Amino acid sequence: MLLGHLAEVGDPAPVPLPSVLGYLHVEKVRNLTRRLDEADNASGPDPEMSSAAAAWALDVPGTEPVKRALMIAVAQLHLQAGWAGFDSGLYDRAMRHYGRALKLGTDADDAYCQATALNWAGLATVEHGHPNDGLKMLQCGGVTARHIGSDLDLATVVIGERSRVALQACAQADSATALSRLDEPEKANTALARSRELWTPTHADPGGDLDRPAACLELERGRLDVAEPFAMASMRRWEGVGQVGRIGSAVVLAMIHVRAGEPRGLQLAHSAIAAAAQLTSVRVRRRLEPSAAVLEARSGSDAAQLARMARQVAATRV
């Protein structure tokens, strides 16, 4: 009788919203963003969970300082949800969250959230095949980052590159990718150089990687000897910081060695393919497609088998 009654229980009613907002609610949103971001860095994104978490009501009564702090916290939650969508290959979902983060950041007069939203939307747009539009967003993000005050409370920033110069530098590095795809190699070189003039990330910095964009550009140009140390530096940068970032750089490093025809390339490719297969990141998995094409061009059954593995992993969504 009891079990039958339990089986008949319907869906629960929506959880009532708080009567009054307090800093407790702000910290809850920040903690949720941190947990989701840590999970994404470890094994890849969960866009559905991130999107559901970002559906937070902002029309509950509260003092102006609390409401502003909550708007900023929810904006950062939307940034995290946007990155989860981007990393999952869901461009439209990502852009909706970035748009929401930009609006909340604008309403709260928070230049950090505005700049981050513009930068990440620009990167997503470049990788979605629209480098000209993406470049414009990145340029706007870099300009907006100049308005971040020197008194930025880093303790309240739970996602992003965490400083004005870091945001500006990452915008320059991603702009280099856009410029390269627009067949502007000299301008791309200038943007990469400018990114390093602005900022030198340490291993403790939670976000931002200037080395992988440089490695990818040099790889595209066929300058493998120049690309290899950048890829190695990127892998070292993510060691112990983010598994998804480290594996993404391992894929680039393996590609460099495979294209160079080095015997070690097959071993590196196998390790990178096996590691990528354990991630939910569609973005990392898709990086295997160029590697598969190069492996197919090599002679030998081992290279052919790795090419099949790479294509299978790249095409599988988990």
N, C-alpha and C positions, 0 to 999 in steps of 0.2 A: 504494500500500500504506500509506504513512504517513498520507495524508489519510483513508483509510478507517478506520485505527486511531483517529485523532483524533475522527472522527465518532461512534465507538462508545463514547467515554469517558462514563461516567455522571455523575450529579450529585456534586459534591465532598462529602466528609465534613465535619461541623461543625468549625470551627476550635477547637483545644484552648484551654481557658481558662488564664489565667496560673496558675502554681503559688503565687505569693504576691503580694498586692496591694501596690502602692507609690504614691507621689504621682504618678509618671509616668502611671499609669492614670487618676487623678483628673483630671490636666490634659488627657489625651486626651479624656475625656468633656466637659470644659468647652469645649475647642476645637471638638469636633463640634457642640455646642449652638450655639456662636457662628456657625459656618458655616451651619447650617440656618436659624438666625434671620435672618442676613443675606440668605440666598437668599429667604426668605419675604417679607422687607421689600421686596426688589427686584421680584419678579414674582408673588408669591402663594405659597400653601402647597403642600407636597407631603406630604400626610398619611401616605401609605403608607411613604415613606422615613423620616419622623419616627417613626412607630410602630415600624418595624423597628429603628431605632437605639436606641430606648428599651428594647429587650429585653436588658438588660445583667445579667449574673449578679452577685449580691451575696453569694454564699455561699463565696467564695474566702478562704482564710486571710489574715490581715493584722493589723497592730496596730490597736487601738481608734481612735486618732486618724485613721488612714488610712481605716478602714472608715466612720467617721462622715463624713469629707470626701467619700468616694465616694457615700454615701447622699444627701448634699446635692446633689452634682453630678448624680446620676441623677434626683433629684427635679426639678431644673431642666430636665433633658432631657425628662422627662415633661410639664412645664409647656409646653415648646416644642411637643411633639407634640400636647398638648391644644389649644393655640392653632391649630395647623395644621388639626386636625380641625374646630374651631369655625369657622375662616375658610373651610373647605371645605363648610360646611353639614352636617357629620356630627356631630350633637349627641351621640349615644350614645358614639361613639369619643372625643370630647372629654372627656366626663364620666368615662369609664374612666381616662383619663390623669390628669385632675385628681384623681380619687380616689386613684390610686397616688401622685401627688406629695404629697398631703395625708398619706397614711400614712407615707411615707418621711420627710417633714418632721417628723411627730410622733415617729417612732422616733428621729430624730437630734436631737430637741429644737431644731428650727430654726424659729423663729416666722416668718421671712421667707418660706420656702417654704409654710408653712401658710397665711399670710395671702394670698399670691398665688394659691394654689390655690382658696381660698374666694372671693376676689374674681372671678377669671376664670370659675369655675363659676357664680357668681351672675349675671354679665353674660350668659353663654351661656343660662342658664335664663330670664332676662328676655326675651331676644330670641327664645327658643324658644316664647314665649307663656305663660309662667308667672311673672308679675311678683311675686306674693306669695311664692312659694318662693325666687325669685331674690333678692328684697329681704332675706329672712332670712339667706341665705348672705353677702350683701354686708355686712350688719350684723355677722355673726360675723367676717368678714374684717377689718373696721375695728377691732373690739375686739381681735382677735388681733394686729394690727399694732402695738398699743401695747406689746406685750411684746418687740418687736425692740430689741435693745440699741443704745446709742449707739456701741458699738465695732464695729458691723457692718463686716466687711471687704468693701468695695465691689469690690475686685479679684476676689473669688470669686463675685460675683453676675453671671451672664452673661445673665440674662433677667428682665424685670420692670421695675418703676418705680424700683428701686435705693435707696429710702430709706423710713423709717417714715412720714414725713409725706406722701410721694408716694403710698404705698399707701393711706393713710387718705383723702387727697383724692380719689383716683380712685374709691375705694369710695363716697364721698359723691356724686360726679358721676354714677356709674352708678345709685346709689340714687335720684337725682332722676328718671332715666328710668323706673325701676320705679314710683315714686310717682305720676308723671304718668299712667302706664297704669292705675293703681289709682284714678284720678280724685281725686288729692290734690294739686292745683296749689300750694297754699300750702306744704305740706310739701316739695314738689319745689323750690320757690324757696329755701326755707331750706337744703336740702341742697346746692344749687348754690352759694349764698353761703358756706356752711361750707367747701366744697371750696377756694374761692379764699382764704379766711382761712388755711387750713392750709398752702397750697403755691402758689408761683408758678414754674412750670416755665420753664427757659431753653431756648434753641434747642439747646444742647448736651446736654440731658437725653435719654437714649436711649428713654424710654417715657413714656406718659401724655399725655393730651390732654383738657383741661378745656373747650376751646372747642367742639369738635364736638358733644358732648352738649347744650351750651347752645344751639347753632345749631339742632339738630334739635328741641328742645323748643319754641323760639320759632317755628320753622317750622310745627310742628303746631298752635300757637295762632294762626297767621295773622299774627304780628307780624313781617313780613318785614323792615322797616327795622331791627329789633333783631337779627334772625337773621343778616343779611348781614355785619356786621363780625365776628361770632363765626366764621362760615365762612371768611372771609378770613384771620383770625388762625390758624385751624386749618391752612389750606393753607400759610401761611408757616412754621408750626411744623414741618411735615413736609418742607419743601424741603431736599433734600440729606440727609435723615435716613431717610426711608422712602417709597418710591414708592407702595406700597399705601395707606399712610395719606394721602398727598397726593391721590391719585386719589379715595379715598373722600370726602375733604372737597370735592374739585372737583365731585363728583356732587351733594352737598348745596348747594353754591353755585349750580350751574346750576339746580337745582330752585327755589331762591329767586327767581332772575331770571325763570324761565319763569312761575312763579305770579304774579309781579308784572306780567306782560305786557310786559316790556321787550324791545325789538328785539334787544339783545345776548344775551338769554336763549337764543335758538336757536343762536347761535354757541358759547356756553358749553356748551350741551347736546350739541352735535355733538362738541366736544373731549372732554367727559367720557365720552360713550358710546364713542368711538374708543379712549380710553385704557383704559377698563374692559375692553374686548374683548381687550386684550393681557395681562390678568391671569388667573391661575387662581383668584383669590379669589371664591368664590360669594357671600360676604357683601357685597362691593362690587358685584357684578353685580346682586344682588337689590335694592340701593338704587335701581336704575334703574326698578323697577316703578312707584313713585308718579310718577316723572317722565313715564313713558309715558302714564299716565292723564291728567295735566295737558296734555301735548302733544296728545293726542287731542281734548281739549276746545277747542283753539285752531283757528282757521280757517286755511286755506292748505295747499298741497301740501307745503311744506317741513316744517311741523310734523307732518303726517301721516306723512311719510317717516321723520322722526326718531323718532316714536312706534314705528313698526314696527322700526326698528333697535334701540331700547331694549329692546323686548320680546324680540327675538331674542337679544340679548346676555344679558339677564337669565335666559333659559331655557336657555342653552347651558352645559354643563360641559366644561371643557378640562383 
